[in-house]
C-alpha cells in the first residue's frame, strides 16, 4: 500500500533508491526521504533537504522533542518487520 495524493510527485528514482536501501539492510523498518513543497507556479516553497540533522536508529523520542518532519508520501515500511512485531496484518492474495 502507498499513499500518494493526486498533487504529489515522486522523483523518478525515489522508490528504486529506497527499496535498494531496505533490501541491503534487513533490520530497517521504516525509511523516508527529503521532500520539496512546490507551489502551483512551480516556485519552491520549502525543502526539507535544508535540515542539518539526519535521524537514524531509535527516533521515537525525537519525534516529540525536536523538529522532526516526515512527509508521509516519502515513507516506505518494511512489511516483514512490521508483521514480526504485530503491526501489520497478513493479507492473503
SEMAR-179686 format. One record per atom (N, C-alpha, C): residue number from 1; residue in one letter; atom name; x negated, y, z negated. Coordinates in steps of 0.001 Angstrom, whole numbers, plus 500000, padded with zeros to 6 digits. Layout:
<nodes>
+-----+---------+-------+--------+--------+--------+
| num | residuo | atomo |     xx |     yy |     zz |
+-----+---------+-------+--------+--------+--------+
| NUM |       A |    CA |      X |      Y |      Z |
...
+-----+---------+-------+--------+--------+--------+
</nodes>
This chain:
<nodes>
+-----+---------+-------+--------+--------+--------+
| num | residuo | atomo |     xx |     yy |     zz |
+-----+---------+-------+--------+--------+--------+
|   1 |       X |     N | 499159 | 498820 | 500000 |
|   1 |       X |    CA | 500000 | 500000 | 500000 |
|   1 |       X |     C | 499115 | 501242 | 500000 |
|   2 |       X |     N | 499500 | 502237 | 500741 |
|   2 |       X |    CA | 498791 | 503518 | 500722 |
|   2 |       X |     C | 499816 | 504636 | 500673 |
|   3 |       X |     N | 499400 | 505733 | 500092 |
|   3 |       X |    CA | 500263 | 506912 | 500030 |
|   3 |       X |     C | 499617 | 507965 | 500912 |
|   4 |       X |     N | 500269 | 508279 | 502011 |
|   4 |       X |    CA | 499737 | 509279 | 502931 |
|   4 |       X |     C | 500921 | 510067 | 503479 |
|   5 |       X |     N | 501112 | 511248 | 502930 |
|   5 |       X |    CA | 502225 | 512085 | 503365 |
|   5 |       X |     C | 502022 | 512551 | 504802 |
|   6 |       X |     N | 503096 | 512999 | 505421 |
|   6 |       X |    CA | 503042 | 513388 | 506831 |
|   6 |       X |     C | 502127 | 514593 | 507076 |
|   7 |       X |     N | 501831 | 515366 | 506042 |
|   7 |       X |    CA | 500949 | 516516 | 506244 |
|   7 |       X |     C | 499521 | 516243 | 505772 |
|   8 |       X |     N | 499205 | 514988 | 505442 |
|   8 |       X |    CA | 497854 | 514607 | 505036 |
|   8 |       X |     C | 497108 | 514015 | 506226 |
|   9 |       X |     N | 495808 | 514232 | 506241 |
|   9 |       X |    CA | 494957 | 513706 | 507311 |
|   9 |       X |     C | 493741 | 513056 | 506666 |
|  10 |       X |     N | 493429 | 511842 | 507077 |
|  10 |       X |    CA | 492202 | 511188 | 506640 |
|  10 |       X |     C | 491107 | 511469 | 507655 |
|  11 |       X |     N | 489887 | 511639 | 507169 |
|  11 |       X |    CA | 488741 | 511703 | 508077 |
|  11 |       X |     C | 488638 | 510363 | 508794 |
|  12 |       X |     N | 488132 | 510345 | 510025 |
|  12 |       X |    CA | 488110 | 509109 | 510815 |
|  12 |       X |     C | 487440 | 507914 | 510133 |
|  13 |       X |     N | 486405 | 508137 | 509334 |
|  13 |       X |    CA | 485674 | 507026 | 508705 |
|  13 |       X |     C | 486006 | 506850 | 507220 |
|  14 |       X |     N | 487020 | 507542 | 506714 |
|  14 |       X |    CA | 487356 | 507504 | 505293 |
|  14 |       X |     C | 487589 | 506076 | 504806 |
|  15 |       X |     N | 488504 | 505364 | 505429 |
|  15 |       X |    CA | 488862 | 504028 | 504972 |
|  15 |       X |     C | 487690 | 503057 | 505145 |
|  16 |       X |     N | 487045 | 503099 | 506270 |
|  16 |       X |    CA | 485898 | 502224 | 506527 |
|  16 |       X |     C | 484799 | 502439 | 505486 |
|  17 |       X |     N | 484493 | 503686 | 505168 |
|  17 |       X |    CA | 483450 | 504010 | 504194 |
|  17 |       X |     C | 483816 | 503503 | 502811 |
|  18 |       X |     N | 485053 | 503770 | 502381 |
|  18 |       X |    CA | 485467 | 503342 | 501046 |
|  18 |       X |     C | 485527 | 501817 | 500937 |
|  19 |       X |     N | 486024 | 501141 | 501971 |
|  19 |       X |    CA | 486067 | 499680 | 501942 |
|  19 |       X |     C | 484657 | 499101 | 501871 |
|  20 |       X |     N | 483732 | 499698 | 502571 |
|  20 |       X |    CA | 482343 | 499244 | 502535 |
|  20 |       X |     C | 481781 | 499324 | 501121 |
|  21 |       X |     N | 482061 | 500417 | 500430 |
|  21 |       X |    CA | 481577 | 500587 | 499057 |
|  21 |       X |     C | 482228 | 499569 | 498126 |
|  22 |       X |     N | 483545 | 499418 | 498222 |
|  22 |       X |    CA | 484257 | 498474 | 497349 |
|  22 |       X |     C | 483788 | 497040 | 497596 |
|  23 |       X |     N | 483569 | 496676 | 498853 |
|  23 |       X |    CA | 483129 | 495312 | 499160 |
|  23 |       X |     C | 481676 | 495071 | 498766 |
|  24 |       X |     N | 480882 | 496125 | 498659 |
|  24 |       X |    CA | 479470 | 495945 | 498301 |
|  24 |       X |     C | 479261 | 495785 | 496800 |
|  25 |       X |     N | 480262 | 496100 | 496007 |
|  25 |       X |    CA | 480139 | 496018 | 494549 |
|  25 |       X |     C | 481464 | 495500 | 493987 |
|  26 |       X |     N | 481488 | 494255 | 493567 |
|  26 |       X |    CA | 482726 | 493599 | 493152 |
|  26 |       X |     C | 483380 | 494177 | 491910 |
|  27 |       X |     N | 482654 | 494973 | 491125 |
|  27 |       X |    CA | 483251 | 495470 | 489883 |
|  27 |       X |     C | 483831 | 496880 | 490002 |
|  28 |       X |     N | 483942 | 497411 | 491202 |
|  28 |       X |    CA | 484580 | 498713 | 491395 |
|  28 |       X |     C | 486085 | 498500 | 491447 |
|  29 |       X |     N | 486812 | 499165 | 490556 |
|  29 |       X |    CA | 488265 | 499029 | 490511 |
|  29 |       X |     C | 488992 | 500106 | 491291 |
|  30 |       X |     N | 488445 | 501307 | 491264 |
|  30 |       X |    CA | 489086 | 502446 | 491922 |
|  30 |       X |     C | 487991 | 503306 | 492537 |
|  31 |       X |     N | 488248 | 503795 | 493735 |
|  31 |       X |    CA | 487315 | 504704 | 494389 |
|  31 |       X |     C | 488124 | 505855 | 494981 |
|  32 |       X |     N | 487566 | 507042 | 494945 |
|  32 |       X |    CA | 488231 | 508207 | 495515 |
|  32 |       X |     C | 487183 | 509058 | 496213 |
|  33 |       X |     N | 487634 | 510050 | 496947 |
|  33 |       X |    CA | 486689 | 510871 | 497701 |
|  33 |       X |     C | 487020 | 512356 | 497560 |
|  34 |       X |     N | 486147 | 513162 | 498129 |
|  34 |       X |    CA | 486399 | 514598 | 498191 |
|  34 |       X |     C | 487640 | 514865 | 499029 |
|  35 |       X |     N | 488149 | 516074 | 498902 |
|  35 |       X |    CA | 489293 | 516468 | 499719 |
|  35 |       X |     C | 489186 | 517943 | 500058 |
|  36 |       X |     N | 489857 | 518321 | 501114 |
|  36 |       X |    CA | 489989 | 519723 | 501510 |
|  36 |       X |     C | 491464 | 520058 | 501583 |
|  37 |       X |     N | 491821 | 521236 | 501128 |
|  37 |       X |    CA | 493181 | 521739 | 501318 |
|  37 |       X |     C | 493094 | 522772 | 502428 |
|  38 |       X |     N | 493806 | 522505 | 503509 |
|  38 |       X |    CA | 493731 | 523340 | 504712 |
|  38 |       X |     C | 495104 | 523960 | 504954 |
|  39 |       X |     N | 495134 | 525253 | 505137 |
|  39 |       X |    CA | 496384 | 525963 | 505381 |
|  39 |       X |     C | 496887 | 525714 | 506800 |
|  40 |       X |     N | 498134 | 526057 | 507055 |
|  40 |       X |    CA | 498729 | 525817 | 508377 |
|  40 |       X |     C | 497992 | 526563 | 509499 |
|  41 |       X |     N | 497269 | 527628 | 509151 |
|  41 |       X |    CA | 496492 | 528354 | 510156 |
|  41 |       X |     C | 495065 | 527787 | 510291 |
|  42 |       X |     N | 494840 | 526594 | 509703 |
|  42 |       X |    CA | 493572 | 525865 | 509743 |
|  42 |       X |     C | 492484 | 526484 | 508875 |
|  43 |       X |     N | 492835 | 527414 | 508020 |
|  43 |       X |    CA | 491881 | 528031 | 507106 |
|  43 |       X |     C | 491678 | 527115 | 505901 |
|  44 |       X |     N | 490423 | 526937 | 505486 |
|  44 |       X |    CA | 490109 | 526130 | 504322 |
|  44 |       X |     C | 490478 | 526893 | 503058 |
|  45 |       X |     N | 491413 | 526350 | 502282 |
|  45 |       X |    CA | 491846 | 526997 | 501045 |
|  45 |       X |     C | 491025 | 526507 | 499852 |
|  46 |       X |     N | 490739 | 525201 | 499795 |
|  46 |       X |    CA | 489999 | 524630 | 498673 |
|  46 |       X |     C | 489265 | 523387 | 499149 |
|  47 |       X |     N | 488064 | 523194 | 498624 |
|  47 |       X |    CA | 487299 | 521988 | 498904 |
|  47 |       X |     C | 486800 | 521415 | 497596 |
|  48 |       X |     N | 487078 | 520142 | 497355 |
|  48 |       X |    CA | 486586 | 519517 | 496131 |
|  48 |       X |     C | 485098 | 519221 | 496224 |
|  49 |       X |     N | 484541 | 519269 | 497411 |
|  49 |       X |    CA | 483111 | 518991 | 497593 |
|  49 |       X |     C | 482239 | 520020 | 496891 |
|  50 |       X |     N | 482799 | 521149 | 496522 |
|  50 |       X |    CA | 482036 | 522186 | 495829 |
|  50 |       X |     C | 481809 | 521851 | 494360 |
|  51 |       X |     N | 482500 | 520835 | 493853 |
|  51 |       X |    CA | 482330 | 520440 | 492459 |
|  51 |       X |     C | 480913 | 519915 | 492248 |
|  52 |       X |     N | 480298 | 520315 | 491151 |
|  52 |       X |    CA | 478909 | 519951 | 490890 |
|  52 |       X |     C | 478766 | 518561 | 490278 |
|  53 |       X |     N | 479824 | 518035 | 489660 |
|  53 |       X |    CA | 479714 | 516795 | 488912 |
|  53 |       X |     C | 480456 | 515658 | 489601 |
|  54 |       X |     N | 479791 | 514519 | 489738 |
|  54 |       X |    CA | 480426 | 513306 | 490229 |
|  54 |       X |     C | 480717 | 512413 | 489032 |
|  55 |       X |     N | 481857 | 511780 | 489022 |
|  55 |       X |    CA | 482252 | 510927 | 487918 |
|  55 |       X |     C | 482079 | 509472 | 488311 |
|  56 |       X |     N | 481465 | 508693 | 487420 |
|  56 |       X |    CA | 481271 | 507268 | 487638 |
|  56 |       X |     C | 481471 | 506551 | 486317 |
|  57 |       X |     N | 481700 | 505255 | 486405 |
|  57 |       X |    CA | 481822 | 504448 | 485195 |
|  57 |       X |     C | 483147 | 504656 | 484498 |
|  58 |       X |     N | 483117 | 504714 | 483189 |
|  58 |       X |    CA | 484325 | 504891 | 482383 |
|  58 |       X |     C | 484722 | 506368 | 482431 |
|  59 |       X |     N | 485760 | 506691 | 483183 |
|  59 |       X |    CA | 486144 | 508084 | 483403 |
|  59 |       X |     C | 487414 | 508487 | 482667 |
|  60 |       X |     N | 488018 | 507550 | 481919 |
|  60 |       X |    CA | 489310 | 507815 | 481293 |
|  60 |       X |     C | 489288 | 509082 | 480441 |
|  61 |       X |     N | 488310 | 509230 | 479530 |
|  61 |       X |    CA | 488251 | 510408 | 478664 |
|  61 |       X |     C | 488049 | 511697 | 479452 |
|  62 |       X |     N | 487268 | 511632 | 480531 |
|  62 |       X |    CA | 487001 | 512825 | 481342 |
|  62 |       X |     C | 488257 | 513365 | 482002 |
|  63 |       X |     N | 489193 | 512480 | 482296 |
|  63 |       X |    CA | 490438 | 512916 | 482924 |
|  63 |       X |     C | 491152 | 513928 | 482031 |
|  64 |       X |     N | 491050 | 513753 | 480724 |
|  64 |       X |    CA | 491762 | 514613 | 479777 |
|  64 |       X |     C | 490922 | 515742 | 479214 |
|  65 |       X |     N | 489608 | 515624 | 479247 |
|  65 |       X |    CA | 488766 | 516616 | 478581 |
|  65 |       X |     C | 488017 | 517550 | 479530 |
|  66 |       X |     N | 488014 | 517243 | 480821 |
|  66 |       X |    CA | 487281 | 518057 | 481781 |
|  66 |       X |     C | 488165 | 518347 | 482985 |
|  67 |       X |     N | 487712 | 519255 | 483821 |
|  67 |       X |    CA | 488442 | 519495 | 485071 |
|  67 |       X |     C | 488132 | 518334 | 486006 |
|  68 |       X |     N | 489068 | 517436 | 486102 |
|  68 |       X |    CA | 488885 | 516187 | 486837 |
|  68 |       X |     C | 490056 | 516061 | 487791 |
|  69 |       X |     N | 489845 | 516387 | 489041 |
|  69 |       X |    CA | 490925 | 516383 | 490021 |
|  69 |       X |     C | 490719 | 515245 | 491003 |
|  70 |       X |     N | 491703 | 514366 | 491051 |
|  70 |       X |    CA | 491690 | 513290 | 492026 |
|  70 |       X |     C | 492849 | 513543 | 492976 |
|  71 |       X |     N | 492564 | 513582 | 494239 |
|  71 |       X |    CA | 493598 | 513755 | 495251 |
|  71 |       X |     C | 494078 | 512357 | 495654 |
|  72 |       X |     N | 495315 | 512021 | 495283 |
|  72 |       X |    CA | 495814 | 510648 | 495428 |
|  72 |       X |     C | 495699 | 510067 | 496841 |
|  73 |       X |     N | 495853 | 510813 | 497914 |
|  73 |       X |    CA | 495668 | 510189 | 499234 |
|  73 |       X |     C | 494248 | 509691 | 499495 |
|  74 |       X |     N | 493274 | 510082 | 498657 |
|  74 |       X |    CA | 491901 | 509610 | 498835 |
|  74 |       X |     C | 491614 | 508342 | 498039 |
|  75 |       X |     N | 492525 | 507946 | 497157 |
|  75 |       X |    CA | 492287 | 506834 | 496231 |
|  75 |       X |     C | 492473 | 505485 | 496922 |
|  76 |       X |     N | 491549 | 504566 | 496607 |
|  76 |       X |    CA | 491637 | 503189 | 497075 |
|  76 |       X |     C | 491427 | 502293 | 495862 |
|  77 |       X |     N | 492380 | 501375 | 495630 |
|  77 |       X |    CA | 492311 | 500466 | 494490 |
|  77 |       X |     C | 491823 | 499103 | 494944 |
|  78 |       X |     N | 491023 | 498452 | 494126 |
|  78 |       X |    CA | 490610 | 497084 | 494365 |
|  78 |       X |     C | 491704 | 496191 | 493771 |
|  79 |       X |     N | 492546 | 495616 | 494633 |
|  79 |       X |    CA | 493715 | 494855 | 494188 |
|  79 |       X |     C | 493319 | 493661 | 493324 |
|  80 |       X |     N | 492220 | 492997 | 493627 |
|  80 |       X |    CA | 491799 | 491830 | 492846 |
|  80 |       X |     C | 491519 | 492211 | 491400 |
|  81 |       X |     N | 490863 | 493334 | 491186 |
|  81 |       X |    CA | 490571 | 493772 | 489816 |
|  81 |       X |     C | 491850 | 494187 | 489105 |
|  82 |       X |     N | 492732 | 494905 | 489791 |
|  82 |       X |    CA | 493988 | 495291 | 489158 |
|  82 |       X |     C | 494816 | 494071 | 488771 |
|  83 |       X |     N | 494846 | 493068 | 489639 |
|  83 |       X |    CA | 495573 | 491833 | 489304 |
|  83 |       X |     C | 494950 | 491136 | 488105 |
|  84 |       X |     N | 493614 | 491155 | 488010 |
|  84 |       X |    CA | 492931 | 490450 | 486922 |
|  84 |       X |     C | 493233 | 491061 | 485557 |
|  85 |       X |     N | 493596 | 492337 | 485527 |
|  85 |       X |    CA | 493955 | 492975 | 484254 |
|  85 |       X |     C | 495465 | 493113 | 484099 |
|  86 |       X |     N | 496203 | 492541 | 485049 |
|  86 |       X |    CA | 497655 | 492514 | 484932 |
|  86 |       X |     C | 498353 | 493793 | 485345 |
|  87 |       X |     N | 497695 | 494640 | 486154 |
|  87 |       X |    CA | 498294 | 495917 | 486526 |
|  87 |       X |     C | 498911 | 495939 | 487909 |
|  88 |       X |     N | 498820 | 494834 | 488640 |
|  88 |       X |    CA | 499355 | 494808 | 489996 |
|  88 |       X |     C | 500019 | 493454 | 490216 |
|  89 |       X |     N | 501285 | 493453 | 490590 |
|  89 |       X |    CA | 501957 | 492167 | 490788 |
|  89 |       X |     C | 501440 | 491457 | 492028 |
|  90 |       X |     N | 501492 | 490145 | 491988 |
|  90 |       X |    CA | 501147 | 489353 | 493159 |
|  90 |       X |     C | 502325 | 489366 | 494111 |
|  91 |       X |     N | 502069 | 489682 | 495359 |
|  91 |       X |    CA | 503120 | 489764 | 496366 |
|  91 |       X |     C | 502920 | 488623 | 497352 |
|  92 |       X |     N | 503933 | 487766 | 497482 |
|  92 |       X |    CA | 503868 | 486682 | 498451 |
|  92 |       X |     C | 504221 | 487227 | 499828 |
|  93 |       X |     N | 503384 | 486908 | 500815 |
|  93 |       X |    CA | 503658 | 487355 | 502175 |
|  93 |       X |     C | 503913 | 486192 | 503086 |
+-----+---------+-------+--------+--------+--------+
</nodes>
